[in-house]
């Protein structure tokens, strides 16, 4: 069984998307991507559907990391993830 990690932020354009993209890249580089279910989500719908933040995209592309990830509103079943990581302390209340 794969272990699961869910990254949570308030918005939909940078932090949890970056965390997911970097984590997926690391798992692929270490040949353990089949062992991990990595995903991200957002607590609020402020920016759903908007493009990634330009700095986030630039940094990922500069490191050759895929930017084809999209987030959705906080609808993930948390019981399916072994780890839930909040991008900021304030995210814990969601």
C-alpha positions as CSV (number, residue, x, y, z in Angstrom):
1,X,0.0,0.0,0.0
2,X,1.1,3.5,-0.8
3,X,1.5,6.1,1.9
4,X,-0.4,9.3,1.4
5,X,0.6,12.9,2.0
6,X,-1.9,15.8,1.6
7,X,-0.6,19.5,1.5
8,X,-3.1,22.1,2.6
9,X,-3.1,25.9,2.1
10,X,-5.7,28.6,2.1
11,X,-5.5,29.6,-1.5
12,X,-4.9,27.8,-4.8
13,X,-1.9,29.4,-6.5
14,X,1.3,28.6,-4.7
15,X,2.2,27.0,-1.4
16,X,0.5,23.6,-1.5
17,X,0.9,23.3,-5.2
18,X,4.6,23.9,-4.8
19,X,4.8,21.4,-2.0
20,X,3.0,18.8,-4.2
21,X,5.1,19.4,-7.3
22,X,8.4,19.3,-5.4
23,X,7.3,16.2,-3.4
24,X,6.2,14.4,-6.6
25,X,9.5,15.3,-8.2
26,X,11.5,14.0,-5.3
27,X,9.5,10.8,-5.2
28,X,10.1,10.3,-8.9
29,X,13.9,11.0,-8.6
30,X,14.1,8.5,-5.7
31,X,12.1,5.9,-7.6
32,X,9.5,5.7,-4.9
33,X,6.6,7.5,-6.6
34,X,4.6,4.2,-6.7
35,X,4.9,4.1,-2.9
36,X,3.4,7.6,-2.4
37,X,0.0,9.2,-3.0
38,X,0.8,12.9,-3.0
39,X,-1.9,15.5,-3.4
40,X,-2.8,19.1,-2.4
41,X,-5.9,21.0,-1.6
42,X,-7.1,24.3,-0.5
43,X,-9.4,25.3,2.4
44,X,-11.0,28.3,0.7
45,X,-12.1,29.0,-2.8
46,X,-10.6,32.4,-3.3
47,X,-8.4,31.6,-6.3
48,X,-9.7,28.3,-7.6
49,X,-9.3,28.2,-11.4
50,X,-6.8,31.0,-11.5
51,X,-3.3,30.4,-12.8
52,X,-0.4,29.6,-10.6
53,X,1.5,32.5,-9.1
54,X,4.2,33.6,-11.5
55,X,7.0,33.2,-8.9
56,X,5.9,29.6,-8.2
57,X,5.9,28.7,-11.8
58,X,9.2,30.4,-12.5
59,X,10.9,28.6,-9.6
60,X,9.5,25.2,-10.5
61,X,10.4,25.6,-14.2
62,X,13.9,26.7,-13.3
63,X,14.3,23.4,-11.5
64,X,12.7,21.3,-14.3
65,X,9.6,20.5,-12.2
66,X,6.2,19.8,-13.7
67,X,3.6,22.6,-13.2
68,X,0.6,20.6,-14.5
69,X,-1.0,20.2,-11.0
70,X,-4.3,21.7,-10.1
71,X,-5.8,22.0,-6.7
72,X,-9.4,21.6,-5.6
73,X,-11.4,22.9,-2.7
74,X,-11.0,21.1,0.6
75,X,-13.0,18.0,-0.3
76,X,-10.4,15.4,0.2
77,X,-11.1,12.5,2.6
78,X,-8.4,13.1,5.2
79,X,-8.7,9.5,6.4
80,X,-7.1,8.4,3.1
81,X,-3.9,10.2,3.8
82,X,-1.2,9.2,6.3
83,X,0.1,12.7,6.6
84,X,-1.6,16.1,6.3
85,X,0.8,19.1,6.1
86,X,-0.4,22.7,6.5
87,X,1.5,25.3,4.7
88,X,0.9,27.8,7.5
89,X,0.0,27.5,11.1
90,X,-3.4,29.3,10.5
91,X,-4.4,26.5,8.1
92,X,-4.8,24.1,11.1
93,X,-8.2,25.6,12.0
94,X,-9.6,24.3,8.7
